[in-house]
Amino acid sequence: LNTKEKWKTGINVLLFAVTFVSILGVIHTLTGSSQTFWGFAQQSAFGQTTDSGELRYGGPIAESNIWGQVLVSVLPIALYRFAKAHSPQSKLMAASASLLILLAMLFTQSRGAFLALVLVLIFIAIDLRIKSSTLLLASTAGLLVLFLVPSKYTERIRSLDIFLPTNQDSAVSQDESVQGRREKMLTGLAMFKDNPFLGVGFANYTDNYWS
């Protein structure tokens, strides 16, 4: 990618490939088919399940969280294509690619990817200096997508309110994923507090975890 033309071609290939794989993922998920389309639309191979116990969509790498992050990293390309396109045909293609990638990302049910998407959209809005009316219209469209997508594909995302529990009961009901990560981060902070300069030594986090 050492020339502008090659760079553009590489971006086009990337966007086409991810959109194509997203189409397969959307079909696979919405139809509930066991067809993985040559391995491009797999369920999680790491036991990542929904709140109802079903394996989550993991894309060609069969890992829901990482595939969700990959989709979030490519989605801005499609959004910028839509914003910068001049012809109606180009805008329609970019909008379709954006919608398909967004749906595939939602189907991974990765909360981390969803939070990253929210931040990315804020930065894009600032960078493009989007008008408030346009921003309101886009936000409304995004909410419609969330409402139209079956709830079983967005239930994990809607559980994000556990990061800000409003009462003791909701704090206690945190799921194992969030609670486990919270405990690990607090433990790391406690180690830093006790050993702020020299630390506990390379790879000694596990040995010091319980103490």
Backbone as numpy.savetxt, mean C-alpha at the origin, in Angstrom:
# Nx Ny Nz CAx CAy CAz Cx Cy Cz
19.67 3.19 -18.89 18.82 4.39 -18.89 19.70 5.64 -18.89
20.62 5.72 -19.83 21.59 6.82 -19.85 21.20 7.94 -20.80
20.00 7.86 -21.37 19.50 8.96 -22.19 18.05 9.25 -21.81
17.59 10.42 -22.18 16.22 10.80 -21.86 15.22 9.87 -22.54
15.51 9.47 -23.76 14.61 8.59 -24.50 14.52 7.21 -23.84
15.68 6.68 -23.44 15.69 5.38 -22.76 14.96 5.44 -21.43
15.12 6.57 -20.74 14.45 6.75 -19.44 12.93 6.72 -19.64
12.45 7.44 -20.65 11.02 7.46 -20.94 10.51 6.07 -21.30
11.30 5.36 -22.11 10.90 4.00 -22.49 10.84 3.09 -21.27
11.83 3.22 -20.38 11.84 2.40 -19.17 10.63 2.67 -18.28
10.27 3.95 -18.14 9.09 4.31 -17.35 7.83 3.74 -17.97
7.73 3.81 -19.30 6.56 3.26 -19.99 6.44 1.76 -19.78
7.57 1.06 -19.88 7.57 -0.39 -19.68 7.17 -0.73 -18.25
7.71 0.02 -17.28 7.38 -0.21 -15.88 5.89 -0.01 -15.63
5.35 1.09 -16.13 3.94 1.39 -15.90 3.05 0.36 -16.58
3.40 -0.04 -17.79 2.61 -1.05 -18.50 2.64 -2.38 -17.76
3.84 -2.79 -17.31 3.99 -4.08 -16.63 3.19 -4.13 -15.33
3.30 -3.07 -14.52 2.60 -3.05 -13.24 1.09 -2.97 -13.45
0.66 -2.20 -14.45 -0.78 -2.12 -14.74 -1.31 -3.48 -15.19
-0.55 -4.16 -16.05 -0.97 -5.48 -16.53 -1.09 -6.47 -15.38
-0.09 -6.49 -14.50 -0.13 -7.40 -13.35 -1.27 -7.02 -12.41
-1.54 -5.71 -12.29 -2.65 -5.25 -11.44 -3.99 -5.74 -11.99
-4.14 -5.73 -13.32 -5.36 -6.24 -13.94 -5.58 -7.69 -13.55
-4.51 -8.49 -13.63 -4.61 -9.91 -13.27 -4.98 -10.05 -11.80
-4.40 -9.21 -10.94 -4.71 -9.27 -9.52 -6.14 -8.90 -9.22
-6.65 -7.88 -9.91 -8.04 -7.45 -9.71 -9.01 -8.55 -10.14
-8.73 -9.16 -11.30 -9.59 -10.25 -11.79 -9.55 -11.42 -10.83
-8.34 -11.79 -10.40 -8.17 -12.92 -9.49 -8.91 -12.70 -8.18
-8.83 -11.48 -7.64 -9.43 -11.21 -6.34 -10.94 -11.08 -6.42
-11.44 -10.33 -7.40 -12.88 -10.11 -7.50 -13.65 -11.37 -7.86
-13.04 -12.23 -8.67 -13.72 -13.46 -9.07 -13.56 -14.58 -8.05
-12.57 -14.42 -7.14 -12.32 -15.47 -6.16 -11.77 -16.73 -6.78
-11.18 -16.60 -7.96 -10.67 -17.75 -8.69 -9.36 -18.24 -8.07
-9.10 -19.52 -8.24 -7.82 -20.09 -7.80 -6.75 -19.91 -8.86
-7.14 -19.37 -10.01 -6.21 -19.12 -11.10 -5.23 -18.02 -10.71
-3.94 -18.32 -10.80 -2.92 -17.33 -10.42 -2.30 -16.64 -11.62
-2.77 -16.96 -12.83 -2.26 -16.34 -14.05 -0.74 -16.44 -14.13
-0.27 -17.68 -14.20 1.16 -17.97 -14.34 1.98 -17.44 -13.17
1.35 -17.32 -12.01 2.05 -16.86 -10.82 2.09 -15.36 -10.64
1.42 -14.60 -11.50 1.41 -13.15 -11.39 0.35 -12.63 -10.40
-0.56 -13.50 -9.99 -1.62 -13.08 -9.06 -1.78 -14.15 -7.98
-0.83 -14.17 -7.06 -0.82 -15.20 -6.03 -1.40 -14.68 -4.72
-1.83 -15.62 -3.90 -2.16 -15.30 -2.52 -0.87 -15.29 -1.71
-0.93 -14.72 -0.52 0.25 -14.64 0.32 0.80 -16.03 0.63
2.11 -16.18 0.47 2.77 -17.44 0.79 3.36 -17.41 2.20
3.08 -16.33 2.94 3.68 -16.15 4.26 2.63 -16.13 5.37
1.44 -16.63 5.05 0.40 -16.73 6.07 -0.24 -15.41 6.41
-0.15 -14.41 5.55 -0.78 -13.11 5.79 -2.27 -13.24 5.47
-3.10 -13.09 6.48 -4.53 -13.34 6.32 -5.36 -12.09 6.60
-6.59 -12.12 6.13 -7.55 -11.06 6.43 -8.10 -11.29 7.83
-8.94 -10.36 8.29 -9.55 -10.52 9.61 -10.47 -11.74 9.66
-10.94 -12.17 8.48 -11.80 -13.35 8.42 -11.02 -14.64 8.21
-9.68 -14.55 8.16 -8.86 -15.75 8.08 -8.46 -16.17 6.68
-8.85 -15.41 5.65 -8.49 -15.75 4.28 -7.13 -15.18 3.93
-6.39 -15.91 3.08 -5.09 -15.42 2.65 -5.26 -14.15 1.82
-4.41 -13.18 2.04 -4.48 -11.91 1.32 -3.78 -12.01 -0.04
-4.18 -11.14 -0.95 -3.57 -11.06 -2.28 -2.14 -10.58 -2.15
-1.20 -11.30 -2.78 0.21 -10.97 -2.64 0.93 -10.70 -3.94
0.18 -10.64 -5.06 0.81 -10.30 -6.34 1.79 -11.36 -6.82
2.71 -11.01 -7.70 3.65 -11.99 -8.26 4.71 -12.47 -7.27
4.88 -11.72 -6.16 5.89 -12.12 -5.17 5.27 -12.83 -3.98
3.94 -12.94 -3.97 3.20 -13.66 -2.92 3.50 -13.10 -1.53
3.69 -11.78 -1.44 3.93 -11.12 -0.16 3.11 -9.83 -0.16
2.05 -9.82 0.62 1.05 -8.75 0.53 1.60 -7.37 0.84
2.33 -7.23 1.93 2.80 -5.91 2.35 3.81 -5.31 1.38
4.77 -6.12 0.96 5.79 -5.61 0.04 5.19 -5.30 -1.32
4.28 -6.17 -1.80 3.65 -5.91 -3.09 2.79 -4.65 -3.02
2.14 -4.43 -1.90 1.38 -3.20 -1.72 2.27 -1.98 -1.79
3.47 -2.08 -1.22 4.42 -0.97 -1.25 4.94 -0.73 -2.67
5.14 -1.81 -3.42 5.57 -1.67 -4.82 4.50 -0.92 -5.62
3.25 -1.29 -5.42 2.16 -0.63 -6.14 2.06 0.85 -5.78
2.25 1.16 -4.50 2.21 2.56 -4.07 3.34 3.36 -4.70
4.49 2.73 -4.90 5.62 3.45 -5.48 5.44 3.72 -6.97
4.61 2.91 -7.63 4.39 3.08 -9.08 3.17 3.95 -9.35
2.21 3.95 -8.44 0.98 4.71 -8.65 1.22 6.20 -8.96
2.17 6.88 -8.30 2.40 8.29 -8.63 2.77 8.52 -10.09
3.46 7.55 -10.71 3.82 7.70 -12.12 2.55 7.82 -12.96
1.58 6.95 -12.69 0.33 7.00 -13.43 -0.43 8.29 -13.14
-0.40 8.73 -11.89 -1.10 9.97 -11.54 -0.48 11.19 -12.21
0.85 11.23 -12.28 1.51 12.33 -12.97 1.23 12.29 -14.47
1.17 11.07 -15.02 0.81 10.94 -16.44 -0.57 11.53 -16.69
-1.50 11.26 -15.78 -2.85 11.79 -15.92 -2.84 13.32 -15.82
-2.06 13.84 -14.89 -2.03 15.30 -14.68 -1.38 16.02 -15.85
-0.39 15.39 -16.47 0.38 16.06 -17.52 -0.13 15.75 -18.92
-1.02 14.77 -19.06 -1.49 14.37 -20.39 -2.32 15.48 -21.02
-2.23 15.58 -22.34 -2.95 16.62 -23.07 -4.16 16.06 -23.82
-4.00 14.89 -24.42 -5.10 14.32 -25.19 -6.05 13.54 -24.28
-7.34 13.53 -24.63 -8.31 12.75 -23.84 -7.96 11.27 -23.76
-7.42 10.73 -24.84 -7.05 9.32 -24.86 -5.95 9.03 -23.84
-4.94 9.90 -23.80 -3.85 9.71 -22.85 -4.34 9.84 -21.41
-5.23 10.79 -21.16 -5.79 10.96 -19.83 -6.59 9.74 -19.41
-7.38 9.19 -20.35 -8.19 8.01 -20.04 -7.31 6.81 -19.70
-6.24 6.62 -20.48 -5.33 5.50 -20.23 -4.64 5.65 -18.88
-4.20 6.88 -18.57 -3.52 7.11 -17.29 -4.48 6.95 -16.12
-5.72 7.43 -16.29 -6.72 7.28 -15.23 -7.06 5.81 -15.00
-7.17 5.04 -16.08 -7.46 3.60 -15.96 -6.33 2.88 -15.25
-5.10 3.21 -15.62 -3.94 2.59 -14.96 -3.92 2.93 -13.48
-4.21 4.19 -13.15 -4.22 4.62 -11.75 -5.26 3.85 -10.95
-6.45 3.71 -11.53 -7.54 3.02 -10.83 -7.21 1.55 -10.61
-6.66 0.89 -11.61 -6.34 -0.53 -11.50 -5.23 -0.77 -10.47
-4.21 0.07 -10.49 -3.12 -0.07 -9.52 -3.64 0.20 -8.11
-4.52 1.21 -7.98 -5.09 1.52 -6.67 -5.92 0.35 -6.14
-6.74 -0.25 -6.99 -7.55 -1.40 -6.56 -6.66 -2.56 -6.14
-5.64 -2.85 -6.93 -4.73 -3.94 -6.58 -4.05 -3.67 -5.24
-3.69 -2.40 -5.00 -3.07 -2.05 -3.72 -4.05 -2.27 -2.57
-5.31 -1.86 -2.75 -6.31 -2.07 -1.71 -6.52 -3.55 -1.44
-6.45 -4.37 -2.49 -6.69 -5.80 -2.33 -5.57 -6.49 -1.55
-4.38 -5.88 -1.48 -3.33 -6.47 -0.64 -3.68 -6.30 0.84
-4.57 -5.33 1.13 -5.00 -5.02 2.50 -3.82 -4.66 3.40
-2.82 -4.03 2.79 -1.65 -3.59 3.55 -1.91 -2.21 4.13
-1.97 -2.12 5.44 -2.23 -0.83 6.08 -1.04 0.11 5.94
0.17 -0.46 5.96 1.35 0.37 5.77 1.36 1.01 4.39
0.99 0.23 3.38 0.93 0.76 2.02 -0.13 1.85 1.91
-1.25 1.66 2.59 -2.32 2.66 2.54 -1.87 3.98 3.18
-1.19 3.89 4.33 -0.69 5.10 4.97 0.35 5.79 4.10
1.21 4.99 3.45 2.20 5.57 2.53 1.50 6.27 1.38
0.41 5.68 0.88 -0.34 6.29 -0.22 -0.91 7.64 0.19
-1.45 7.73 1.40 -2.01 9.01 1.87 -0.93 10.09 1.87
0.25 9.76 2.37 1.35 10.73 2.39 1.77 11.11 0.98
1.87 10.11 0.09 2.27 10.37 -1.29 1.28 11.31 -1.98
-0.01 11.07 -1.75 -1.03 11.91 -2.38 -0.95 13.35 -1.88
-0.62 13.52 -0.60 -0.47 14.87 -0.06 0.70 15.59 -0.74
1.83 14.89 -0.90 2.99 15.49 -1.54 2.71 15.81 -3.01
1.98 14.91 -3.69 1.64 15.16 -5.09 0.75 16.40 -5.21
-0.22 16.51 -4.31 -1.12 17.67 -4.34 -0.34 18.97 -4.14
0.65 18.93 -3.24 1.47 20.13 -3.01 2.35 20.43 -4.22
2.96 19.37 -4.79 3.87 19.55 -5.91 3.16 20.08 -7.15
1.97 19.55 -7.43 1.21 19.97 -8.61 0.37 21.22 -8.36
0.36 21.68 -7.10 -0.42 22.86 -6.73 -1.88 22.71 -7.18
-2.43 21.58 -6.79 -3.80 21.26 -7.20 -4.78 22.20 -6.52
-5.75 22.68 -7.28 -6.77 23.57 -6.74 -7.62 22.84 -5.72
-8.15 23.58 -4.77 -8.96 22.98 -3.71 -10.19 22.28 -4.27
-10.80 22.87 -5.33 -11.98 22.24 -5.93 -11.63 20.91 -6.58
-10.48 20.88 -7.27 -10.02 19.64 -7.89 -9.67 18.61 -6.84
-9.03 19.07 -5.76 -8.65 18.17 -4.67 -9.88 17.57 -4.01
-10.92 18.38 -3.84 -12.17 17.90 -3.25 -12.81 16.86 -4.14
-12.79 17.09 -5.46 -13.36 16.14 -6.41 -12.60 14.82 -6.39
-11.26 14.90 -6.34 -10.43 13.70 -6.31 -10.64 12.92 -5.01
-10.77 13.64 -3.90 -11.01 12.99 -2.61 -12.35 12.27 -2.60
-13.35 12.92 -3.20 -14.67 12.30 -3.30 -14.62 11.03 -4.13
-13.88 11.09 -5.24 -13.73 9.90 -6.09 -13.03 8.78 -5.33
-12.00 9.15 -4.54 -11.30 8.14 -3.75 -12.19 7.49 -2.71
-13.03 8.29 -2.06 -13.97 7.74 -1.08 -14.98 6.83 -1.74
-15.42 7.20 -2.95 -16.37 6.35 -3.67 -15.75 4.99 -3.98
-14.47 5.00 -4.35 -13.78 3.74 -4.61 -13.77 2.87 -3.36
-13.49 3.49 -2.20 -13.45 2.73 -0.95 -14.82 2.17 -0.59
-15.88 2.92 -0.91 -17.23 2.46 -0.60 -17.69 1.38 -1.58
-17.25 1.49 -2.85 -17.68 0.53 -3.86 -16.96 -0.80 -3.72
-15.71 -0.75 -3.25 -14.97 -1.99 -3.05 -15.60 -2.78 -1.91
-15.84 -4.08 -2.10 -16.43 -4.89 -1.03 -15.69 -4.70 0.29
-16.45 -4.64 1.38 -15.89 -4.30 2.69 -14.82 -5.28 3.15
-14.90 -6.53 2.69 -13.92 -7.51 3.16 -12.51 -7.18 2.65
-12.42 -6.33 1.61 -11.12 -5.93 1.09 -10.59 -4.66 1.74
-11.42 -3.99 2.52 -10.99 -2.74 3.15 -11.12 -2.78 4.67
-11.50 -3.94 5.22 -11.75 -4.02 6.66 -10.47 -3.78 7.46
-9.33 -4.26 6.97 -8.07 -4.04 7.67 -7.67 -2.56 7.64
-7.94 -1.91 6.50 -7.62 -0.49 6.39 -8.48 0.33 7.33
-9.76 -0.05 7.44 -10.66 0.69 8.33 -10.29 0.49 9.79
-9.50 -0.54 10.08 -9.09 -0.79 11.46 -7.92 0.09 11.88
-7.51 1.01 11.01 -6.40 1.89 11.34 -6.68 2.78 12.53
-7.96 2.90 12.95 -8.27 3.74 14.11 -7.69 3.18 15.40
-7.16 1.95 15.33 -6.55 1.40 16.54 -5.25 2.10 16.88
-4.70 2.90 15.92 -3.50 3.66 16.25 -3.84 4.81 17.18
-5.10 5.23 17.16 -5.53 6.33 18.02 -6.73 5.88 18.84
-6.55 4.95 19.76 -7.67 4.44 20.53 -8.34 5.54 21.33
-9.67 5.53 21.31 -10.42 6.56 22.01 -10.80 6.16 23.41
-10.68 4.89 23.73 -10.99 4.46 25.09 -10.15 3.23 25.42
-10.25 2.82 26.65 -9.42 1.70 27.11 -9.76 0.41 26.40
-11.04 0.18 26.11 -11.44 -1.05 25.45 -10.83 -1.16 24.07
-10.84 -0.05 23.30 -10.27 -0.09 21.95 -8.77 -0.27 21.99
-8.13 0.26 23.05 -6.69 0.08 23.18 -6.35 -1.38 23.44
-7.17 -2.04 24.25 -6.93 -3.44 24.57 -7.18 -4.33 23.37
-8.09 -3.90 22.48 -8.47 -4.75 21.35 -7.55 -4.62 20.16
-6.39 -3.98 20.31 -5.45 -3.87 19.20 -5.10 -5.27 18.70
-5.00 -5.41 17.35 -4.67 -6.73 16.82 -3.20 -7.04 17.06
-2.85 -8.30 16.86 -1.50 -8.76 17.20 -0.45 -8.07 16.35
-0.78 -7.79 15.08 0.19 -7.17 14.18 0.63 -5.82 14.70
-0.32 -4.95 15.01 0.01 -3.60 15.48 0.62 -3.65 16.87
0.03 -4.44 17.76 0.51 -4.51 19.14 1.94 -5.03 19.19
2.23 -6.06 18.36 3.58 -6.61 18.35 4.61 -5.61 17.87
4.28 -4.87 16.81 5.21 -3.87 16.29 5.40 -2.74 17.30
4.31 -2.36 17.96 4.39 -1.29 18.96 5.33 -1.69 20.10
5.18 -2.94 20.56 6.02 -3.42 21.66 7.49 -3.46 21.26
7.76 -3.89 20.02 9.15 -3.97 19.56 9.78 -2.59 19.46
9.01 -1.61 18.98 9.55 -0.25 18.88 9.77 0.36 20.26
8.83 0.14 21.19 8.99 0.67 22.54 10.18 0.01 23.24
10.38 -1.28 22.97 11.54 -1.97 23.55 12.83 -1.38 23.02
12.86 -1.10 21.71 14.05 -0.49 21.13 14.33 0.88 21.72
13.28 1.66 21.94 13.45 2.98 22.55 13.96 2.87 23.99
13.48 1.84 24.70 13.94 1.62 26.07 15.42 1.26 26.10
15.86 0.44 25.12 17.29 0.09 25.04 18.12 1.34 24.76
17.60 2.19 23.86 18.33 3.43 23.54 18.42 4.33 24.76
17.34 4.39 25.54 17.33 5.23 26.74 18.37 4.77 27.75
18.51 3.44 27.90 19.47 2.90 28.85 20.90 2.95 28.32
21.05 2.89 26.98 22.39 2.86 26.38 22.44 3.83 25.19
22.34 5.13 25.45 22.19 6.10 24.36 23.42 6.30 23.49
24.61 5.98 24.02 25.83 6.26 23.27 26.45 5.02 22.64
26.60 3.96 23.41 27.27 2.76 22.90 26.28 1.68 22.46
25.00 1.83 22.82 24.03 0.81 22.44 24.23 -0.49 23.18
23.64 -1.56 22.69 23.74 -2.87 23.34 24.62 -3.82 22.54
25.25 -3.31 21.48 26.12 -4.16 20.68 25.40 -4.69 19.45
26.17 -4.96 18.42 25.62 -5.41 17.15 24.84 -6.71 17.30
23.59 -6.73 16.78 22.73 -7.92 16.75 22.36 -8.43 18.14
22.45 -7.56 19.17 22.13 -7.99 20.53 20.72 -7.59 20.96
19.94 -7.06 20.02 18.56 -6.67 20.36 17.78 -7.86 20.90
17.88 -8.99 20.21 17.13 -10.20 20.62 17.54 -10.66 22.01
18.86 -10.63 22.27 19.36 -11.11 23.57 18.90 -10.20 24.71
18.67 -8.93 24.41 18.28 -7.98 25.45 16.78 -7.70 25.47
16.05 -8.34 24.58 14.63 -7.99 24.41 13.82 -8.21 25.70
13.94 -9.40 26.30 13.07 -9.70 27.45 13.43 -8.88 28.68
14.70 -8.64 28.87 15.09 -7.81 30.02 14.66 -6.36 29.82
